[in-house]
């Protein structure tokens, strides 16, 4: 029987505001069994860039990452946000290690080819070294993974955190019984974005296509659900999209299934 592993992905203001981060990590610390955390930090990167006089360009919700912006996201994601979370977890008695995809070669990507848009130093994941991560996890260490990968040629790449969480879950699904949880500010995927009680309890591929066609699911939620469906198709036991404050009750939220 496989050991249970819970992978939590969290981003946005949840990791960037002291009160919400404190609550999240407190709830995370109480999750039973093996666990791993993937985080974002886009708002902090945007603010740091502005402080340094570097313009932020976003296209369809994606950050264009030129040389200057790559330095910013490396500092913010791999440094400030990652090490703050790691230090907080250590303070709670959790032996955490802050990582990027370049550390131990855990997540390797290729630079996204320029098409209609050249996103610069943005990476699309090629592989996850599940065995290397499993070695850490089985030794009682909790990986805290920042949304940066590498190409094996010496270059860091800015990589979508939702994608990294999904690919990490897929890469570990043969080794562990994996539950992937996407945490954000809402209680789940909403049928009406203005009604916090309109949570869609379950989404399968057919319903997802209908929700897209009807314009109910749009924007950043689209890749989140796409990553979730890909994960369950490749052996991840369960994917839940829920509010960060619901980590103690994963029956809530939206459950992604086949």
VOBA-1610 file (N, C-alpha, C; in pm, whole numbers, padded with zeros to 5 digits, always signed):
BEGIN
Unk+00084-00120+00000Unk+00000+00000+00000Unk+00087+00125+00000Unk+00054+00220-00085Unk+00132+00344-00093Unk+00106+00433+00027Unk+00210+00506+00068Unk+00192+00609+00170Unk+00114+00725+00111Unk+00030+00788+00195Unk-00047+00903+00151Unk+00041+01027+00151Unk+00028+01106+00044Unk+00100+01233+00032Unk+00001+01342-00007Unk+00002+01451+00068Unk-00083+01565+00037Unk+00003+01678-00019Unk-00029+01724-00139Unk+00042+01835-00201Unk-00050+01957-00199Unk-00002+02064-00138Unk-00079+02187-00128Unk-00015+02292-00219Unk-00096+02351-00306Unk-00050+02465-00385Unk-00122+02589-00336Unk-00047+02692-00307Unk-00107+02815-00257Unk-00035+02934-00318Unk-00110+03040-00342Unk-00048+03158-00401Unk-00126+03282-00367Unk-00105+03385-00448Unk-00177+03509-00429Unk-00149+03572-00295Unk-00248+03648-00250Unk-00229+03722-00126Unk-00221+03632-00004Unk-00259+03504-00019Unk-00255+03412+00095Unk-00113+03398+00147Unk-00014+03391+00058Unk+00124+03375+00104Unk+00195+03508+00123Unk+00128+03617+00085Unk+00194+03746+00087Unk+00146+03840+00197Unk+00041+03798+00268Unk-00008+03876+00381Unk+00017+03797+00509Unk+00077+03858+00610Unk+00120+03785+00730Unk+00010+03705+00798Unk-00110+03762+00811Unk-00217+03692+00883Unk-00264+03568+00808Unk-00288+03583+00677Unk-00336+03468+00600Unk-00228+03362+00587Unk-00101+03402+00576Unk+00007+03304+00571Unk+00018+03228+00702Unk+00005+03298+00814Unk+00014+03233+00945Unk-00095+03128+00960Unk-00216+03162+00919Unk-00326+03066+00930Unk-00304+02947+00838Unk-00262+02975+00714Unk-00238+02866+00619Unk-00135+02768+00673Unk-00022+02820+00721Unk+00085+02732+00766Unk+00046+02658+00893Unk-00035+02720+00977Unk-00085+02651+01095Unk-00172+02532+01053Unk-00262+02554+00956Unk-00346+02445+00906Unk-00262+02340+00835Unk-00165+02385+00756Unk-00076+02293+00684Unk+00000+02205+00782Unk+00046+02262+00892Unk+00124+02186+00989Unk+00043+02073+01052Unk-00091+02085+01050Unk-00176+01984+01113Unk-00224+01877+01016Unk-00186+01888+00888Unk-00223+01783+00793Unk-00149+01655+00830Unk-00223+01547+00839Unk-00163+01419+00876Unk-00077+01364+00762Unk+00027+01294+00801Unk+00107+01222+00704Unk+00206+01307+00628Unk+00250+01254+00515Unk+00351+01319+00432Unk+00289+01435+00356Unk+00370+01540+00334Unk+00315+01658+00267Unk+00423+01736+00195Unk+00377+01821+00104Unk+00464+01903+00021Unk+00387+02030-00011Unk+00457+02143-00021Unk+00391+02270-00050Unk+00454+02335-00172Unk+00371+02379-00266Unk+00413+02458-00382Unk+00349+02596-00368Unk+00429+02701-00384Unk+00375+02835-00364Unk+00399+02925-00483Unk+00319+03033-00490Unk+00339+03139-00587Unk+00397+03262-00518Unk+00357+03379-00565Unk+00408+03504-00508Unk+00411+03617-00608Unk+00317+03613-00703Unk+00319+03709-00813Unk+00302+03853-00771Unk+00216+03877-00671Unk+00196+04015-00628Unk+00325+04074-00570Unk+00396+03993-00494Unk+00523+04039-00436Unk+00626+04068-00545Unk+00628+03985-00650Unk+00720+04007-00760Unk+00688+04137-00833Unk+00559+04162-00853Unk+00518+04285-00919Unk+00559+04407-00837Unk+00539+04399-00707Unk+00575+04511-00620Unk+00726+04532-00618Unk+00802+04425-00609Unk+00948+04437-00608Unk+00997+04497-00740Unk+00938+04454-00850Unk+00977+04508-00980Unk+00951+04659-00984Unk+00836+04701-00936Unk+00803+04844-00935Unk+00901+04921-00849Unk+00937+04865-00733Unk+01033+04931-00645Unk+01169+04949-00713Unk+01202+04855-00804Unk+01329+04860-00875Unk+01320+04933-01009Unk+01201+04985-01039Unk+01183+05057-01165Unk+01173+04967-01286Unk+01130+04843-01265Unk+01118+04746-01375Unk+00970+04728-01408Unk+00935+04746-01534Unk+00796+04737-01575Unk+00750+04592-01582Unk+00628+04565-01532Unk+00568+04432-01540Unk+00473+04427-01659Unk+00489+04325-01743Unk+00399+04303-01856Unk+00330+04169-01838Unk+00196+04171-01834Unk+00117+04049-01822Unk+00034+04033-01948Unk+00034+03913-02006Unk-00046+03883-02124Unk-00126+03757-02095Unk-00259+03770-02098Unk-00350+03659-02067Unk-00314+03596-01933Unk-00284+03683-01836Unk-00254+03636-01701Unk-00115+03581-01682Unk-00033+03581-01785Unk+00102+03526-01777Unk+00204+03640-01775Unk+00306+03623-01693Unk+00408+03726-01679Unk+00516+03710-01786Unk+00539+03817-01861Unk+00651+03818-01955Unk+00778+03834-01873Unk+00875+03743-01896Unk+00993+03736-01810Unk+01118+03762-01892Unk+01155+03890-01901Unk+01282+03925-01967Unk+01396+03910-01866Unk+01516+03949-01903Unk+01631+03929-01814Unk+01612+03998-01678Unk+01562+04123-01681Unk+01543+04195-01556Unk+01435+04130-01469Unk+01325+04090-01532Unk+01217+04028-01456Unk+01258+03892-01402Unk+01342+03820-01475Unk+01390+03691-01424Unk+01467+03710-01295Unk+01548+03815-01288Unk+01621+03842-01164Unk+01525+03873-01049Unk+01417+03945-01082Unk+01319+03978-00979Unk+01249+03853-00927Unk+01199+03770-01017Unk+01124+03653-00970Unk+01215+03553-00900Unk+01341+03545-00943Unk+01435+03457-00871Unk+01455+03506-00728Unk+01468+03637-00712Unk+01485+03693-00577Unk+01361+03674-00492Unk+01245+03700-00551Unk+01121+03699-00473Unk+01072+03556-00449Unk+01057+03479-00557Unk+01003+03344-00542Unk+01101+03252-00469Unk+01224+03247-00521Unk+01322+03154-00465Unk+01385+03204-00337Unk+01373+03334-00310Unk+01434+03392-00191Unk+01331+03433-00088Unk+01279+03554-00101Unk+01194+03612+00002Unk+01075+03525+00040Unk+00992+03488-00058Unk+00870+03412-00025Unk+00905+03271+00021Unk+00992+03204-00054Unk+01026+03066-00024Unk+01090+03051+00114Unk+01186+03137+00144Unk+01257+03122+00270Unk+01175+03171+00389Unk+01083+03266+00364Unk+00992+03306+00471Unk+00902+03189+00512Unk+00846+03122+00413Unk+00761+03006+00442Unk+00841+02896+00512Unk+00960+02869+00461Unk+01044+02764+00520Unk+01077+02795+00665Unk+01114+02920+00693Unk+01148+02959+00829Unk+01027+02948+00922Unk+00910+02988+00872Unk+00788+02978+00953Unk+00758+02832+00987Unk+00773+02744+00890Unk+00748+02602+00915Unk+00847+02544+01015Unk+00973+02584+01002Unk+01072+02539+01100Unk+01032+02584+01241Unk+00976+02706+01250Unk+00931+02756+01378Unk+00815+02677+01436Unk+00744+02602+01349Unk+00633+02517+01394Unk+00677+02374+01417Unk+00808+02350+01408Unk+00859+02216+01432Unk+00856+02125+01310Unk+00835+02184+01191Unk+00834+02105+01067Unk+00968+02121+00998Unk+01034+02010+00968Unk+01165+02015+00905Unk+01148+02036+00756Unk+01138+02163+00715Unk+01111+02199+00577Unk+01239+02237+00504Unk+01238+02219+00372Unk+01350+02264+00289Unk+01293+02344+00173Unk+01339+02467+00157Unk+01297+02551+00047Unk+01374+02517-00079Unk+01303+02503-00191Unk+01364+02455-00314Unk+01308+02527-00436Unk+01386+02528-00542Unk+01335+02554-00676Unk+01348+02425-00755Unk+01300+02426-00877Unk+01315+02308-00961Unk+01458+02275-00994Unk+01548+02374-00982Unk+01689+02350-01010Unk+01758+02270-00900Unk+01708+02280-00778Unk+01771+02208-00666Unk+01747+02059-00681Unk+01856+01983-00674Unk+01852+01838-00692Unk+01793+01797-00827Unk+01786+01894-00922Unk+01731+01866-01055Unk+01589+01809-01046Unk+01507+01865-00951Unk+01378+01802-00927Unk+01276+01831-01037Unk+01285+01950-01101Unk+01190+01981-01208Unk+01265+02050-01321Unk+01267+01985-01435Unk+01338+02040-01550Unk+01237+02083-01657Unk+01264+02195-01720Unk+01174+02252-01819Unk+01250+02293-01944Unk+01175+02334-02045Unk+01235+02397-02161Unk+01177+02537-02175Unk+01255+02626-02232Unk+01210+02763-02254Unk+01097+02762-02357Unk+00986+02826-02322Unk+00871+02828-02411Unk+00909+02897-02542Unk+00887+02832-02656Unk+00921+02895-02784Unk+00839+03022-02806Unk+00900+03118-02869Unk+00829+03242-02902Unk+00730+03216-03014Unk+00606+03258-02992Unk+00504+03249-03096Unk+00451+03388-03123Unk+00319+03403-03114Unk+00260+03536-03124Unk+00311+03625-03012Unk+00341+03560-02898Unk+00396+03630-02783Unk+00527+03563-02744Unk+00629+03643-02717Unk+00754+03591-02663Unk+00752+03618-02512Unk+00732+03512-02436Unk+00723+03527-02291Unk+00860+03533-02225Unk+00965+03519-02302Unk+01099+03529-02244Unk+01137+03404-02168Unk+01194+03424-02048Unk+01246+03312-01969Unk+01134+03244-01889Unk+01039+03188-01964Unk+00928+03113-01906Unk+00944+02968-01945Unk+00925+02879-01847Unk+00950+02738-01872Unk+00825+02654-01874Unk+00822+02555-01963Unk+00718+02453-01967Unk+00782+02321-01921Unk+00719+02257-01825Unk+00780+02142-01756Unk+00796+02023-01850Unk+00916+01964-01847Unk+00944+01841-01921Unk+00937+01718-01832Unk+00993+01728-01712Unk+00992+01611-01624Unk+01009+01652-01478Unk+00959+01565-01392Unk+00976+01580-01247Unk+01053+01459-01197Unk+01157+01484-01117Unk+01237+01376-01061Unk+01169+01327-00933Unk+01070+01239-00951Unk+00992+01192-00839Unk+01073+01117-00736Unk+01170+01041-00781Unk+01250+00961-00687Unk+01333+01050-00596Unk+01388+01160-00651Unk+01466+01252-00568Unk+01377+01317-00462Unk+01258+01361-00504Unk+01165+01420-00408Unk+01121+01317-00305Unk+01094+01194-00350Unk+01050+01090-00258Unk+01156+01060-00152Unk+01282+01068-00190Unk+01390+01046-00093Unk+01382+01147+00021Unk+01361+01273-00014Unk+01346+01377+00088Unk+01222+01352+00174Unk+01110+01328+00107Unk+00983+01314+00178Unk+00987+01196+00274Unk+01040+01085+00228Unk+01045+00965+00314Unk+01139+00981+00432Unk+01231+01077+00422Unk+01323+01100+00535Unk+01265+01200+00634Unk+01140+01239+00614Unk+01074+01328+00708Unk+01087+01476+00677Unk+01138+01511+00559Unk+01154+01650+00519Unk+01034+01693+00435Unk+00989+01816+00457Unk+00877+01872+00381Unk+00931+01969+00277Unk+00927+01934+00148Unk+00973+02028+00045Unk+00877+02146+00030Unk+00934+02265+00018Unk+00859+02387-00011Unk+00913+02439-00144Unk+00834+02428-00250Unk+00885+02447-00385Unk+00837+02580-00443Unk+00933+02662-00485Unk+00906+02790-00549Unk+00883+02770-00699Unk+00809+02860-00764Unk+00774+02842-00906Unk+00886+02882-01002Unk+00999+02817-00986Unk+01114+02834-01073Unk+01166+02695-01110Unk+01199+02677-01238Unk+01258+02551-01283Unk+01390+02582-01352Unk+01446+02484-01420Unk+01570+02508-01495Unk+01569+02420-01619Unk+01658+02454-01713Unk+01657+02384-01842Unk+01771+02285-01857Unk+01851+02266-01753Unk+01965+02175-01763Unk+02084+02235-01835Unk+02069+02359-01882Unk+02177+02428-01952Unk+02225+02550-01873Unk+02185+02558-01747Unk+02230+02667-01661Unk+02136+02785-01650Unk+02014+02771-01705Unk+01921+02883-01703Unk+01803+02854-01611Unk+01771+02950-01525Unk+01647+02945-01449Unk+01531+02985-01540Unk+01413+02929-01512Unk+01293+02961-01589Unk+01177+02987-01495Unk+01105+03095-01520Unk+00984+03126-01446Unk+00874+03031-01492Unk+00811+02960-01398Unk+00718+02854-01435Unk+00590+02866-01353Unk+00477+02851-01420Unk+00348+02865-01354Unk+00337+02770-01235Unk+00299+02824-01118Unk+00295+02744-00996Unk+00187+02637-00999Unk+00070+02667-01060Unk-00034+02565-01073Unk+00016+02447-01155Unk+00085+02479-01265Unk+00140+02372-01349Unk+00243+02292-01272Unk+00330+02359-01198Unk+00431+02288-01120Unk+00368+02194-01018Unk+00262+02239-00953Unk+00195+02154-00855Unk+00135+02031-00923Unk+00068+02053-01037Unk+00009+01941-01108Unk+00113+01843-01158Unk+00222+01894-01215Unk+00328+01806-01267Unk+00398+01733-01153Unk+00416+01800-01039Unk+00478+01734-00924Unk+00389+01621-00874Unk+00258+01647-00868Unk+00164+01543-00825Unk+00170+01423-00920Unk+00173+01449-01050Unk+00182+01342-01149Unk+00312+01264-01134Unk+00421+01338-01109Unk+00552+01275-01096Unk+00566+01188-00973Unk+00480+01211-00874Unk+00487+01133-00750Unk+00374+01031-00738Unk+00283+01028-00834Unk+00165+00942-00824Unk+00198+00794-00829Unk+00309+00755-00893Unk+00349+00614-00895Unk+00412+00571-00763Unk+00452+00668-00681Unk+00523+00638-00558Unk+00434+00652-00436Unk+00345+00752-00438Unk+00259+00781-00325Unk+00112+00783-00368Unk+00025+00776-00269Unk-00118+00796-00288Unk-00142+00946-00273Unk-00149+01018-00386Unk-00139+01164-00387Unk-00275+01232-00390Unk-00294+01327-00298Unk-00404+01422-00304Unk-00345+01559-00330Unk-00394+01626-00434Unk-00346+01760-00470Unk-00455+01861-00436Unk-00416+01965-00363Unk-00513+02068-00322Unk-00465+02203-00372Unk-00549+02267-00456Unk-00524+02403-00499Unk-00600+02497-00405Unk-00526+02578-00330Unk-00587+02672-00236Unk-00588+02813-00294Unk-00702+02879-00282Unk-00707+03020-00320Unk-00812+03090-00236Unk-00853+03209-00276Unk-00935+03293-00188Unk-01082+03253-00185Unk-01130+03178-00283Unk-01270+03140-00291Unk-01291+02999-00236Unk-01420+02965-00211Unk-01452+02836-00150Unk-01444+02721-00248Unk-01425+02749-00374Unk-01415+02648-00478Unk-01439+02713-00612Unk-01466+02633-00714Unk-01504+02687-00845Unk-01649+02731-00835Unk-01676+02856-00864Unk-01809+02913-00846Unk-01887+02917-00977Unk-02015+02882-00968Unk-02103+02896-01085Unk-02134+03043-01111Unk-02138+03122-01001Unk-02159+03266-01010Unk-02049+03333-00929Unk-01959+03405-00996Unk-01843+03462-00926Unk-01883+03563-00818Unk-02006+03610-00822Unk-02053+03705-00721Unk-02127+03637-00606Unk-02137+03505-00611Unk-02207+03429-00507Unk-02112+03324-00449Unk-02059+03352-00332Unk-01961+03261-00272Unk-02022+03127-00232Unk-02155+03117-00234Unk-02221+02991-00199Unk-02252+02906-00322Unk-02210+02951-00442Unk-02244+02878-00565Unk-02133+02782-00607Unk-02072+02716-00509Unk-01961+02625-00538Unk-02011+02505-00620Unk-01938+02474-00725Unk-01966+02353-00804Unk-01895+02238-00735Unk-01967+02140-00680Unk-01903+02039-00595Unk-01809+01944-00669Unk-01837+01916-00796Unk-01752+01823-00871Unk-01750+01862-01018Unk-01634+01845-01080Unk-01619+01874-01223Unk-01546+01759-01289Unk-01605+01708-01398Unk-01540+01606-01480Unk-01513+01668-01618Unk-01446+01596-01707Unk-01411+01658-01837Unk-01531+01711-01915Unk-01642+01637-01915Unk-01758+01682-01990Unk-01817+01810-01934Unk-01832+01818-01803Unk-01885+01939-01741Unk-01789+02055-01761Unk-01658+02028-01757Unk-01561+02135-01777Unk-01579+02199-01914Unk-01598+02120-02017Unk-01618+02174-02151Unk-01743+02260-02157Unk-01849+02216-02089Unk-01973+02295-02087Unk-01954+02426-02011Unk-01884+02420-01897Unk-01860+02541-01819Unk-01776+02642-01897Unk-01680+02592-01975Unk-01601+02680-02061Unk-01689+02743-02169Unk-01767+02660-02234Unk-01849+02709-02345Unk-01951+02812-02297Unk-02000+02795-02176Unk-02100+02887-02121Unk-02037+03011-02057Unk-01902+03017-02056Unk-01835+03133-01999Unk-01839+03139-01848Unk-01870+03026-01783Unk-01875+03023-01637Unk-01735+03010-01579Unk-01652+02928-01642Unk-01512+02913-01602Unk-01426+02986-01704Unk-01350+03084-01656Unk-01269+03166-01744Unk-01136+03199-01677Unk-01050+03270-01748Unk-00928+03326-01691Unk-00837+03222-01628Unk-00782+03258-01512Unk-00684+03173-01446Unk-00738+03041-01396Unk-00873+03029-01385Unk-00929+02901-01342Unk-00918+02794-01449Unk-00911+02836-01576Unk-00902+02738-01685Unk-00777+02650-01674Unk-00655+02708-01666Unk-00538+02621-01655Unk-00536+02543-01524Unk-00597+02598-01418Unk-00600+02526-01291Unk-00679+02394-01306Unk-00796+02403-01370Unk-00877+02282-01389Unk-00813+02190-01491Unk-00754+02247-01596Unk-00685+02163-01696Unk-00572+02084-01631Unk-00493+02150-01545Unk-00387+02080-01474Unk-00443+01971-01383Unk-00555+02002-01318Unk-00617+01906-01228Unk-00667+01782-01303Unk-00733+01803-01416Unk-00783+01690-01495Unk-00668+01605-01548Unk-00561+01670-01588Unk-00444+01596-01636Unk-00384+01513-01524Unk-00384+01569-01403Unk-00326+01498-01289Unk-00406+01372-01255Unk-00539+01383-01247Unk-00619+01265-01212Unk-00615+01162-01324Unk-00602+01208-01449Unk-00590+01114-01561Unk-00461+01033-01552Unk-00360+01091-01486Unk-00229+01025-01476Unk-00203+00966-01339Unk-00309+00937-01265Unk-00292+00857-01144Unk-00301+00928-01011Unk-00315+01061-01011Unk-00334+01132-00884Unk-00471+01094-00830Unk-00477+01057-00702Unk-00601+01004-00645Unk-00714+01107-00647Unk-00682+01230-00608Unk-00786+01331-00595Unk-00727+01470-00609Unk-00803+01559-00673Unk-00765+01700-00679Unk-00882+01782-00624Unk-00850+01873-00532Unk-00952+01957-00471Unk-00913+02103-00493Unk-01009+02183-00536Unk-00990+02328-00547Unk-01076+02391-00438Unk-01012+02458-00344Unk-01086+02503-00228Unk-01024+02627-00166Unk-01090+02678-00065Unk-01042+02792+00010Unk-00929+02749+00102Unk-00830+02835+00119Unk-00717+02801+00205Unk-00761+02770+00347Unk-00868+02832+00392Unk-00916+02809+00529Unk-00987+02676+00545Unk-00999+02597+00438Unk-01070+02469+00446Unk-00976+02349+00444Unk-00849+02371+00472Unk-00754+02258+00471Unk-00789+02151+00573Unk-00863+02191+00676Unk-00900+02094+00779Unk-01023+02013+00740Unk-01083+02043+00625Unk-01201+01970+00581Unk-01204+01967+00429Unk-01134+01872+00370Unk-01122+01866+00225Unk-01244+01806+00157Unk-01349+01778+00234Unk-01475+01740+00169Unk-01540+01863+00105Unk-01500+01980+00150Unk-01552+02104+00092Unk-01482+02132-00040Unk-01524+02239-00106Unk-01459+02280-00229Unk-01508+02205-00350Unk-01434+02218-00461Unk-01465+02153-00587Unk-01371+02035-00608Unk-01427+01918-00634Unk-01347+01798-00653Unk-01340+01767-00802Unk-01218+01750-00851Unk-01196+01722-00992Unk-01183+01571-01011Unk-01263+01517-01101Unk-01262+01371-01119Unk-01285+01337-01266Unk-01258+01211-01298Unk-01276+01164-01436Unk-01420+01117-01460
//
